[in-house]
Amino acid sequence: MSERPEVGKAKFDWIAQRAGCTVPRVFITLRAEVEEDVKSRNALRPEGATYEFSVVDKGNSFAVALQTADFYREVSFVLEDPVILVLDPSGNQLFDISVTFTSMGKCTLKAKEEACEPWQVRRMALEDLLFRLV
């Protein structure tokens, strides 16, 4: 084994990467990404649409809400370290999200027993709410 450092390769700071791979930090990032999803979905509403999506903060949780004049439904994300719970409109658990720091140095999410990219987790949680109106 050579004691000479590899030329041209940046040193991988696994300590900093691992420190950022926690359920609370992922929850904050997920909240910001969901906000962008909601903005994108609202931008796709037809002119004169009678429904709107919003993000509602609730302490250690947030929800994505669909609201019309006479209808309200939401999907909630609840920080319950060591996981993030995803709850349906009735408050029943749809699935949970856990966080893993891989041997390749990547922070990954796990939902429904599968490793997922963040957008895949958001899709699992929100697709029905955002695209199957009332």
C-alpha positions in Angstrom: 0.0 0.0 0.0 1.5 3.3 -1.0 1.7 6.2 1.5 1.6 8.7 -1.3 -1.8 10.4 -1.7 -3.5 10.0 -5.1 -2.9 13.0 -7.3 -5.9 14.7 -8.7 -8.5 13.1 -6.4 -10.3 15.3 -3.9 -10.3 14.0 -0.4 -13.7 12.6 0.5 -14.9 14.1 3.8 -17.0 11.2 5.0 -17.4 12.8 8.5 -19.1 15.8 7.1 -21.2 13.7 4.7 -22.2 11.3 7.4 -23.1 14.2 9.8 -25.5 15.5 7.2 -27.1 12.1 6.7 -29.6 12.2 9.6 -33.4 11.9 9.7 -33.8 15.5 11.0 -31.6 16.9 8.3 -33.3 14.8 5.6 -36.7 16.0 6.9 -35.7 19.7 6.4 -34.5 19.0 2.9 -37.6 16.9 2.1 -39.8 19.9 3.3 -38.0 22.3 1.0 -38.3 19.8 -2.0 -42.0 19.3 -1.3 -42.5 23.0 -1.3 -41.0 23.2 -4.8 -43.3 20.3 -5.9 -46.3 22.1 -4.7 -45.3 25.3 -6.5 -44.8 23.3 -9.7 -48.1 21.6 -9.4 -50.0 24.8 -8.6 -48.4 26.3 -11.8 -50.0 23.6 -13.8 -53.6 24.3 -12.7 -55.9 25.4 -15.5 -57.0 29.0 -15.5 -60.0 29.4 -13.1 -59.2 26.2 -11.2 -61.3 25.9 -8.0 -58.6 24.0 -6.1 -55.2 24.8 -4.7 -52.4 22.9 -3.1 -50.4 24.3 -0.1 -47.8 23.2 2.5 -48.9 23.5 6.1 -46.3 23.4 8.9 -47.3 21.7 12.1 -44.4 21.7 14.6 -42.5 18.4 14.0 -44.6 17.7 10.9 -45.8 19.3 7.7 -48.6 18.5 5.4 -49.5 19.0 1.7 -53.1 20.0 1.5 -55.6 20.0 -1.4 -58.3 22.5 -0.8 -61.5 23.4 -2.8 -64.5 25.4 -1.7 -66.0 22.4 0.0 -63.2 19.8 0.2 -60.0 19.5 2.2 -57.5 16.6 2.1 -53.9 16.3 3.2 -50.9 14.0 3.3 -48.6 14.5 6.3 -44.9 14.0 6.9 -44.1 13.5 10.6 -40.6 13.6 12.1 -40.4 10.6 14.4 -36.6 10.0 14.5 -35.3 7.4 13.5 -37.9 7.6 10.7 -40.2 10.1 8.9 -43.8 8.8 8.9 -46.0 9.5 5.9 -49.7 9.6 6.8 -52.8 9.5 4.6 -55.7 12.0 5.0 -57.2 9.8 7.8 -53.9 9.8 9.8 -53.1 6.2 8.9 -49.5 5.4 8.1 -48.8 4.9 4.4 -45.1 4.1 4.9 -42.1 5.4 6.7 -38.8 6.8 5.4 -35.5 5.8 6.9 -32.0 7.1 6.1 -28.9 5.1 5.3 -25.3 6.2 4.7 -24.0 3.7 2.2 -20.5 2.3 1.8 -20.2 4.4 -1.3 -20.6 7.6 0.8 -24.1 8.5 -0.3 -27.0 9.4 1.9 -30.0 7.3 0.7 -33.6 7.0 1.6 -35.5 3.8 2.2 -39.2 3.5 1.8 -41.4 0.5 1.4 -38.3 -1.7 1.8 -36.6 -0.1 -1.2 -33.7 2.3 -1.6 -35.2 5.5 -3.2 -34.2 8.8 -4.6 -35.9 11.7 -2.8 -38.1 12.4 -5.8 -39.3 8.8 -5.7 -40.3 9.1 -2.0 -42.2 12.4 -2.7 -44.0 10.7 -5.6 -45.0 7.7 -3.5 -46.4 10.1 -0.9 -48.0 12.8 -3.0 -48.9 11.5 -6.5 -52.4 10.5 -5.5 -53.1 13.8 -3.8 -51.6 16.0 -6.5 -53.0 14.3 -9.5 -56.2 12.5 -8.5 -58.4 15.4 -7.6 -61.4 14.8 -5.3 
